[in-house]
Amino acid sequence: MRRSLYRLSGFSFFVLGTAGIFLPLVPTVPFYLLAVLLLSRSSKRDIVRLKRLPFLGKKVYPYIRRAVKFLRRWTTQPPSSST
């Protein structure tokens, strides 16, 4: 249930970010960052789907890959110290 919610919201933020390219008042970058965060939480398969988009995929994928590495580094739990 949680993965499908991440997937649905991730793709909706991606669509909003793409609409922001053409509409001047809609921000693009925050929506893409949210989409990458949510899709990386759902599955790796969704990130590959973004790569396969005909027009945006090859241009956006390097940024997505970098952002996923960055986000995973900051969202991992630090090792607990048992003292």
Long-range contacts (C-beta under 8 A, 24 or more apart in sequence): 3-41, 3-42, 3-43, 4-42, 6-38, 6-39, 6-41, 6-42, 7-38, 7-39, 7-42, 7-43, 7-46, 9-38, 10-34, 10-35, 10-36, 10-37, 10-38, 10-39, 10-41, 10-42, 10-46, 11-35, 11-39, 11-46, 13-38, 14-39, 14-50, 18-56, 32-60, 32-63, 33-67, 36-64, 36-67, 36-68, 36-71, 37-67, 37-71, 40-68, 40-71, 40-72
